[in-house]
């Protein structure tokens, strides 16, 4: 039985800074029971945010492509995973990375230090770290980096003997959800991203147009690394988060290489607790047939072998 504490809590905004054209990094602080609950959050778990009462930006600050959608009423909470969790003297601070794509995330840009927000969580099942692994490959596509940043933090603290490397991909450099890329010397040493470098974890960047790092998809970058380094399959694990087609391609690479793989699915969620069943995912049953599982309750992290987009 899952005994992890969870519930509805009020969080205070500690910062909300822009880190790219459409990306923001939001810091939230919990005290009391909220600090206890979120202090135990596992990488890959998520929470549901209520932004229905958050104000819109000034009209001139609303992007043209969102002007029509901006006035829509926000009825449902929005799910977010965590990029970092720090517990210190009774206060738990979590960091969330979000991209301004619609009316809910547009409202989030107006959150300022001291603002309050209602949060339900922590929810779902996160990544696990199996015994006997010596190499962890963290593969992020698009906005899929936050749970992998959190995993990097956990690996450093809990499994320091595991050598981890991160791969982050996007269509262009401007669509990478990171605050800054490190200097040229650091990049030559395999440390592209400060968010992973803070844990002494090497990282590589891939962009479809070649505007930063490896030219091609993040899966191509992963394959290139695997061909050059040939890690032992039974000692290696791949963790991935990103769009479904990217996860399918990473899962296929893992299956072909006989490497264990866990993926965090990005699905639309309404309730976040398994009641509405809007986030059903088709998986393989134990008898070889098909079964539906809920991303919010059974996931969002799954063994890639469970998912039907894995071939073989």
C-alpha positions in Angstrom: 0.0 0.0 0.0 1.2 3.5 -0.9 1.8 5.3 2.4 3.5 8.4 0.9 1.7 11.5 2.4 -0.2 13.5 -0.2 -2.9 16.1 -0.2 -3.9 19.6 -1.1 -1.5 22.3 0.2 -0.8 26.0 -0.2 2.6 26.9 -1.6 4.3 30.3 -1.6 6.1 31.5 -4.7 9.8 32.1 -4.0 10.8 33.1 -7.5 9.5 33.0 -11.1 12.1 33.8 -13.6 12.2 33.7 -17.4 14.8 31.3 -18.8 14.1 31.5 -22.5 11.7 32.8 -25.1 8.8 30.9 -23.7 10.2 29.1 -20.6 10.0 30.0 -17.0 11.5 28.4 -13.8 9.1 28.7 -10.8 10.1 28.1 -7.2 7.5 27.1 -4.6 7.9 26.7 -0.9 6.0 24.4 1.4 5.9 24.4 5.2 4.2 22.1 7.7 2.4 19.1 6.3 3.2 20.3 2.8 6.9 20.3 3.4 6.6 16.8 4.8 4.7 15.6 1.7 6.7 17.2 -1.0 10.0 16.7 0.8 9.6 13.0 -0.1 8.8 13.5 -3.8 10.4 11.0 -6.1 11.8 12.0 -9.5 9.0 11.6 -12.1 6.2 12.3 -9.7 4.0 15.3 -10.3 1.5 17.7 -8.8 -1.7 19.4 -9.9 -1.7 23.2 -9.8 -4.8 25.4 -9.5 -4.2 28.6 -11.5 -7.9 29.5 -12.0 -7.6 32.6 -9.8 -4.2 33.7 -11.1 -4.3 37.0 -12.9 -3.6 37.5 -16.6 -0.7 39.7 -17.7 -1.4 43.2 -19.0 -3.0 43.1 -22.5 0.2 44.4 -24.1 2.2 41.6 -22.5 0.0 38.8 -24.0 1.6 37.2 -27.1 -0.4 37.7 -30.3 -1.0 34.0 -30.7 -2.6 33.7 -27.2 -4.8 36.8 -27.3 -7.9 34.8 -28.2 -7.3 32.0 -25.8 -6.2 34.2 -22.9 -9.7 35.0 -21.7 -10.8 31.4 -21.4 -11.8 30.3 -17.9 -9.4 27.8 -16.3 -11.5 25.0 -15.0 -9.0 22.2 -14.5 -5.8 22.0 -12.6 -2.6 21.6 -14.6 0.0 18.8 -14.0 3.7 19.6 -13.5 6.7 17.5 -12.6 9.6 18.8 -10.6 13.1 19.8 -11.7 14.5 20.1 -8.2 13.4 19.4 -4.6 15.3 20.8 -1.6 14.3 20.2 2.0 15.9 22.5 4.6 14.9 23.3 8.2 11.2 22.5 7.9 10.8 24.1 4.4 10.6 22.2 1.2 11.4 24.2 -2.0 10.4 22.7 -5.3 11.3 24.0 -8.8 9.1 23.7 -11.8 9.9 24.5 -15.5 7.0 25.5 -17.6 6.5 26.7 -21.2 3.9 29.4 -22.0 1.6 27.6 -24.5 -1.9 28.4 -23.4 -4.1 30.4 -21.0 -3.0 28.5 -17.9 0.7 28.9 -18.3 0.2 32.4 -19.5 -1.4 33.3 -16.1 1.5 31.6 -14.3 3.9 34.2 -15.7 2.2 36.8 -13.4 3.1 34.8 -10.2 5.5 36.9 -8.0 7.4 36.2 -4.8 4.9 35.7 -2.0 2.0 34.7 -4.2 0.0 31.7 -3.1 -1.0 28.7 -5.2 -3.0 25.6 -4.4 -1.2 22.3 -5.2 -2.4 18.7 -5.0 0.3 16.1 -4.7 2.7 14.5 -4.9 1.0 12.2 -7.3 1.9 9.2 -9.5 4.8 6.8 -9.6 8.3 8.1 -10.3 11.6 6.6 -11.6 13.3 3.7 -9.8 17.0 3.0 -9.5 17.6 -0.8 -9.9 20.5 -2.5 -8.2 23.6 -3.3 -10.2 23.4 -0.4 -12.6 26.6 1.5 -13.3 25.6 3.8 -16.1 22.4 6.0 -16.4 21.6 7.7 -19.6 19.0 10.6 -19.1 17.3 11.5 -22.4 15.1 14.6 -22.6 13.1 15.8 -25.5 11.5 19.3 -25.7 10.1 20.2 -22.3 10.8 16.7 -20.9 13.9 17.7 -18.9 12.4 18.6 -15.4 11.9 15.1 -14.1 15.3 14.1 -15.4 16.9 17.1 -13.6 15.3 15.8 -10.5 16.5 12.3 -11.2 20.1 13.7 -11.6 19.7 15.2 -8.2 18.6 11.9 -6.7 21.3 9.9 -8.4 24.0 12.1 -7.1 22.6 11.9 -3.5 21.5 8.3 -3.4 23.6 6.4 -6.0 26.9 8.3 -6.3 28.6 5.2 -7.8 26.3 5.4 -10.9 27.9 7.3 -13.8 25.1 9.5 -15.3 25.1 11.4 -18.6 22.3 13.6 -19.9 21.1 14.2 -23.4 18.7 17.1 -24.2 17.1 17.8 -27.6 14.9 20.3 -29.3 14.1 21.6 -32.7 16.3 24.7 -32.3 18.5 26.2 -29.6 15.8 28.6 -28.6 13.5 25.7 -27.7 15.9 24.2 -25.1 14.3 24.8 -21.7 17.5 25.7 -19.8 18.7 28.8 -18.1 22.1 28.9 -19.7 24.6 26.7 -21.5 28.1 26.5 -20.2 31.2 28.0 -21.8 33.0 26.4 -24.7 35.7 24.8 -22.5 33.0 23.1 -20.4 31.2 22.0 -23.6 34.4 20.4 -25.0 34.5 18.4 -21.7 31.0 17.2 -22.2 29.2 19.6 -19.8 26.7 21.6 -21.9 24.0 22.4 -19.4 24.5 24.0 -16.0 21.3 22.3 -14.6 23.1 18.9 -14.9 26.6 20.3 -14.3 25.6 21.3 -10.8 25.5 17.6 -10.0 28.8 16.9 -11.9 26.8 15.1 -14.6 28.0 15.5 -18.1 25.4 16.6 -20.8 25.0 16.8 -24.5 22.7 18.9 -26.6 21.0 18.0 -29.9 19.0 20.3 -32.2 17.2 19.3 -35.3 18.6 22.4 -37.2 22.1 22.2 -35.7 21.9 25.6 -34.0 23.4 24.0 -30.9 25.4 20.9 -30.3 24.7 17.7 -32.3 22.7 18.2 -35.5 19.9 15.8 -35.4 17.4 14.4 -32.9 18.2 13.6 -29.3 17.7 9.9 -30.2 20.3 10.2 -32.9 22.7 11.8 -30.4 22.0 9.0 -28.0 22.7 6.4 -30.7 25.9 8.2 -31.6 27.1 8.1 -28.0 26.2 4.4 -27.6 28.1 3.5 -30.8 31.2 5.3 -29.6 31.1 4.0 -26.0 29.4 0.6 -26.1 28.3 0.4 -22.4 27.5 -3.1 -21.0 23.7 -3.5 -21.5 23.1 -5.2 -18.1 24.9 -2.4 -16.3 23.1 0.4 -18.1 19.7 2.0 -17.8 18.0 4.7 -20.0 15.6 7.2 -18.5 13.6 9.3 -20.9 10.9 12.0 -20.9 9.5 13.9 -23.9 7.0 13.7 -26.7 5.5 10.3 -27.5 7.3 9.8 -30.9 10.6 10.6 -29.2 9.9 8.2 -26.4 8.9 5.5 -28.9 12.2 5.9 -30.7 14.3 5.9 -27.5 12.4 2.8 -26.3 13.2 1.0 -29.6 16.9 1.9 -29.2 16.8 0.4 -25.7 15.0 -2.7 -26.9 17.5 -3.2 -29.8 20.5 -2.7 -27.5 18.8 -4.8 -24.7 19.2 -1.9 -22.3 16.6 -1.4 -19.5 14.5 1.7 -20.1 12.0 3.7 -18.0 10.0 6.5 -19.7 7.9 9.3 -18.2 4.8 9.8 -20.4 3.5 13.2 -21.2 -0.3 12.9 -21.4 -3.2 15.3 -21.0 -4.6 14.8 -17.4 -7.8 16.2 -15.9 -8.1 15.0 -12.3 -4.6 13.6 -11.8 -5.9 10.9 -9.4 -7.4 8.2 -11.7 -11.1 9.2 -11.5 -11.7 10.7 -14.9 -9.6 8.1 -16.8 -8.8 10.7 -19.5 -5.1 9.7 -19.5 -5.5 6.0 -20.4 -2.4 4.5 -22.2 -2.5 1.2 -24.1 0.0 -1.3 -22.6 0.9 -5.0 -22.9 -0.9 -7.3 -20.6 0.9 -10.2 -18.8 -0.8 -12.6 -21.2 0.4 -10.8 -24.3 -2.8 -9.0 -25.0 -3.7 -5.3 -24.5 -4.6 -3.5 -21.3 -5.2 0.2 -20.5 -3.3 1.8 -17.7 -3.7 5.4 -16.3 -0.8 7.7 -16.8 -1.6 9.7 -13.6 -2.0 6.7 -11.3 0.0 3.8 -12.8 2.6 6.2 -14.2 3.6 8.6 -15.4 6.8 6.5 -15.4 6.5 3.1 -17.0 8.9 0.4 -18.0 9.3 0.9 -21.7 8.7 -2.8 -22.3 5.1 -2.3 -21.1 4.2 0.2 -23.7 2.8 -0.9 -27.0 5.0 1.5 -29.1 7.9 -0.8 -28.2 8.6 -3.3 -31.0 10.1 -6.7 -30.3 
